[in-house]
Amino acid sequence: MQTSVSMDSGSADLKLSGRFDFNAHREFRAAYEQVIADAAVRALNIDMGGVDYLDSSALGMLLMLRDKAGAANKALTLSNVRGAVKQVLDIANFGKLFRIL
């Protein structure tokens, strides 16, 4: 999986692409930890438009991020969710836990 982070006036976009699975856990955590630690960032958007696969470990990573973002008082959004990724998130009822655009 590839990640890129861009920040703009109080919000951060974390763009993901490729396979979001257990092998991506270090890269994913490294990408979001800098954003969570930045007091100037009030909102975090996870852009999943480039993700073509995710598994149960990815769901766990998203839940962990949700907890950390909540503890840091940061809004969290999942965006550009489509195809098989959307199906997995729908089956897991993530629409009840996350703001999904």
N, C-alpha and C positions, 0 to 999 in steps of 0.2 A: 504494500500500500504506500502511496505517496501522500504527504501532507504539506500544506503551505498555510502560513498564517499571515493575515493582513489586518492592520488596525487602523481605525479611523474614528476620531472624536468620541471616545467612550464606548466603542463597540469593536469587537474582533470577529473576523471570519476565519474559520478553520476549514479549509477545503480539502476533502478527502477524495482519493481516486484509487481504483483497483480493488483488490480483495481485502475486505475488512474482517479479519479473523484473528485467532490467537497470536499468530506471528507478528501482528501489527501492534501488539500491546505496548511495547516500549516506545515506539515512534509516536503513537497516539498520545500516550501519557506525557512524553516530553513536549509535544506540541501544545497541549492544553495547560500544563502546569505553569508555564510562563504567563499565560493569559490570566489564569486564576489568581496568580500572585500579584498582578498589576492592579493597583488600587484605582487607577484611572479608568479601567475597563468596567463598564456596568452591564454589558450585554455580550453574549457569546452566541454566534450562529455557526452551526455545524452544517456545511454545504456538502450534501451527499450525492450531488449530481453525477459525480464520476465513479461512484461505488457500484460495482457490478455484482458483488456477492457479499453477504454478511452471515455470520453464524451466531450460535448462542453465546460464544465468548464476546463477540462484538456487542451483543445486547447487554451483557454484564458490564462491559466497559462504558457504555452509554449511561447505564444506571449509576455507576460509580461517579462519572462526570456530573450527572444530575445532582447527586448528593453533595459533591464538592462545590459546585456552582451555587447551590442553595445555601450552603454554610458560609460562602463568601458573599452572599447577597447579590448574585449576578443572575440576570435573566438568561435562559437557555432556549434556543430554537433549533429545530432540525429543518433544513430546507432542501429543495430540489430532490425530494424523495419520490422515486418512481419505479415502475416495473417490479421485479422480483424483490427488491429491497423494500418497497412499499408493502408488498404482500406479507413479508416476514414481520414488519413492524405492526401491520394491522392484526395479524394472527396473535401477536404478543400483546395486543391492546396498548401499544405505546402511545396511541392518540390520547389516552386518558392520563398519561404521565408527562408527556411532552407537548409543547406547542409545535405542530408540524405544518409547514407551509409547502 
